[in-house]
Amino acid sequence: MSTWDFDSTDYDEPVTKSSFDPLPPGDYTAIVAESDMRDTKAGTGKYIELCIHIVEGQYEGRRLWERLNVYNPSERAENTARSQLKSLSIAVGKPGTKDREELHDIPFVISLDIDRRDPTRNKVMGYSPAGKARAAAPKVAAVTPGKKAWEK
């Protein structure tokens, strides 16, 4: 039998709220902490996966991941990803960079909303230079599944 030398009853209950819950809609000061170029699951393209860290405010330390399909059979997906990448590179003061690692560790503002298709996830709405963050919006009451937000 294996034992340890601490009494678990001496500690507060663990926090049960997941750190993977979506952040409230709003603007957050963040940095790109890591990035990687990966093949798509189908093997027909490549995406850049950004690991973004919130660096100020109530949600400091939270992480989110963004995938930018920079090489994709869908021209629309590719154009959207490249536009977002351009916006991010401008926000960190590195327009025209050809090295994703040059985007790392430079504060910028990320604008987030709740994804309409999956309310358990955030959707990136845009990037802007640091110093332009607004406070996150107050939490909105949960919407009954199957109903639109404007239906009662």
C-alpha positions as CSV (number, residue, x, y, z in Angstrom):
1,M,0.0,0.0,0.0
2,S,1.3,3.4,-0.9
3,T,0.8,6.4,1.4
4,W,1.7,10.1,1.6
5,D,2.4,12.3,4.6
6,F,-0.3,15.0,4.3
7,D,-3.9,15.2,5.4
8,S,-6.0,16.3,2.5
9,T,-8.8,17.5,4.9
10,D,-6.5,20.3,5.9
11,Y,-6.9,22.0,2.5
12,D,-9.7,23.9,0.9
13,E,-11.8,22.2,-1.7
14,P,-10.3,22.5,-5.2
15,V,-11.7,25.1,-7.6
16,T,-14.0,23.2,-9.9
17,K,-14.5,25.9,-12.5
18,S,-12.6,25.0,-15.6
19,S,-10.0,27.4,-16.9
20,F,-11.2,26.4,-20.3
21,D,-14.5,28.3,-20.0
22,P,-14.7,31.0,-22.6
23,L,-13.6,34.5,-21.6
24,P,-16.4,37.2,-21.5
25,P,-16.6,39.2,-24.7
26,G,-14.2,42.1,-24.6
27,D,-10.7,43.3,-25.3
28,Y,-7.7,41.8,-23.5
29,T,-4.0,42.6,-23.4
30,A,-2.1,39.5,-24.6
31,I,1.0,38.1,-26.1
32,V,1.7,35.3,-28.5
33,A,3.7,33.0,-26.2
34,E,4.2,30.1,-28.7
35,S,3.5,29.3,-32.3
36,D,3.8,26.3,-34.6
37,M,3.2,25.5,-38.2
38,R,1.3,22.2,-38.5
39,D,-0.3,20.1,-41.2
40,T,-4.1,20.1,-41.3
41,K,-5.8,16.9,-40.2
42,A,-6.8,16.1,-43.8
43,G,-3.2,16.7,-44.9
44,T,-4.3,19.2,-47.6
45,G,-2.9,22.3,-46.0
46,K,-1.0,24.0,-43.2
47,Y,-2.1,26.2,-40.3
48,I,-0.3,28.3,-37.8
49,E,-1.3,27.5,-34.2
50,L,-0.9,30.5,-31.8
51,C,-0.8,30.0,-28.1
52,I,-2.0,33.3,-26.7
53,H,-1.6,34.4,-23.1
54,I,-3.6,37.1,-21.4
55,V,-1.1,39.3,-19.6
56,E,-3.2,41.9,-17.7
57,G,-6.4,42.2,-15.7
58,Q,-8.8,39.8,-14.1
59,Y,-8.0,37.0,-16.6
60,E,-4.2,37.3,-16.5
61,G,-2.6,33.9,-17.0
62,R,-5.4,32.5,-19.1
63,R,-4.5,31.0,-22.4
64,L,-6.3,30.5,-25.7
65,W,-5.3,29.0,-29.0
66,E,-6.0,30.3,-32.4
67,R,-5.5,28.4,-35.7
68,L,-4.8,30.3,-38.9
69,N,-5.2,28.2,-42.0
70,V,-2.6,29.9,-44.1
71,Y,-2.3,27.2,-46.7
72,N,-5.7,25.6,-47.4
73,P,-7.7,24.3,-50.5
74,S,-10.4,26.8,-49.5
75,E,-9.3,30.2,-50.9
76,R,-11.8,31.9,-48.4
77,A,-10.2,30.1,-45.4
78,E,-6.8,31.0,-46.6
79,N,-7.6,34.7,-47.2
80,T,-9.3,35.0,-43.8
81,A,-6.3,33.5,-42.0
82,R,-3.8,35.6,-43.9
83,S,-5.9,38.8,-43.2
84,Q,-5.9,37.9,-39.4
85,L,-2.2,37.2,-39.5
86,K,-1.6,40.6,-41.1
87,S,-3.7,42.3,-38.5
88,L,-1.8,40.6,-35.7
89,S,1.6,41.5,-37.2
90,I,0.5,45.1,-37.4
91,A,-0.8,45.0,-33.8
92,V,2.6,43.9,-32.6
93,G,4.5,46.4,-34.7
94,K,6.0,43.9,-37.1
95,P,4.2,44.4,-40.4
96,G,5.7,42.4,-43.2
97,T,7.5,39.9,-41.0
98,K,8.1,36.5,-42.5
99,D,9.0,34.8,-39.2
100,R,6.2,33.9,-36.9
101,E,8.5,33.9,-33.9
102,E,8.9,37.7,-34.4
103,L,5.3,37.9,-33.2
104,H,6.2,36.4,-29.8
105,D,6.2,38.2,-26.5
106,I,5.0,41.6,-27.8
107,P,1.8,42.9,-26.1
108,F,-1.2,43.6,-28.2
109,V,-5.0,43.7,-27.7
110,I,-7.1,40.8,-28.7
111,S,-10.9,41.3,-29.1
112,L,-12.9,38.2,-28.2
113,D,-16.6,37.2,-28.5
114,I,-18.4,34.0,-27.8
115,D,-18.5,31.7,-30.9
116,R,-22.0,31.5,-32.2
117,R,-21.6,28.0,-33.4
118,D,-20.0,26.7,-30.2
119,P,-20.8,28.8,-27.1
120,T,-18.1,26.9,-25.1
121,R,-15.4,28.7,-27.1
122,N,-14.2,32.2,-27.8
123,K,-14.0,33.7,-31.3
124,V,-11.2,36.1,-32.1
125,M,-12.8,39.2,-33.6
126,G,-9.6,41.2,-34.2
127,Y,-6.2,42.4,-33.0
128,S,-5.0,45.9,-32.3
129,P,-1.9,47.6,-30.8
130,A,-1.5,47.4,-27.0
131,G,-3.0,50.2,-24.9
132,K,-6.4,50.0,-26.5
133,A,-8.1,47.4,-24.3
134,R,-11.7,47.9,-23.1
135,A,-13.0,46.1,-20.0
136,A,-14.7,42.8,-20.6
137,A,-18.5,42.9,-20.9
138,P,-20.5,41.7,-17.9
139,K,-21.6,38.1,-18.1
140,V,-24.9,37.6,-19.9
141,A,-27.5,35.2,-18.6
142,A,-27.3,31.8,-20.3
143,V,-29.5,31.3,-23.3
144,T,-31.9,28.4,-23.3
145,P,-30.6,25.9,-25.8
146,G,-32.7,25.8,-29.0
147,K,-33.7,29.5,-28.7
148,K,-32.1,32.5,-30.3
149,A,-30.6,35.1,-27.9
150,W,-33.4,37.5,-28.7
151,E,-36.3,35.0,-28.1
152,K,-37.8,34.8,-24.6
